[in-house]
Amino acid sequence: MPAKSKTTKAGRTRKPQKPHPAKASAATLKASETRIPPRTFNQVVYQGERVPVERRDGDTLYLVPREDVELLRRLEDKADVAILRKRRGEKAIPWEQVKRELGL
């Protein structure tokens, strides 16, 4: 059901806002929807710098260039292929047995 328009105290009709993408899902955010300073954004995108972003509680995330993310994905894929090759001859364990062993 779509959200209803609201009327302000001044009598103007205000359209309902879309939920913020970060709250809706782990979708890609537009730079304009963040508080990342343009200078910092440009350091990451154009100079390839990695910038730590720390919260008050000490949690840290990093803004990294696209190339770093692509490299990480390639490395993960390579590691997955190595595991698959190593386990190629192993006998499969039935799903029911796995659930039983894990108490599911």
Secondary structure, DSSP 8 states (H G I E B T S, - for coil): -----EE-TTS-EE------HHHH-S----GGGS---HHHHHHHHHH---EEEE-TTS-EEEE--HHHHHHHHHHHHHHHHHHHHHTTT-----HHHHHHHHT-
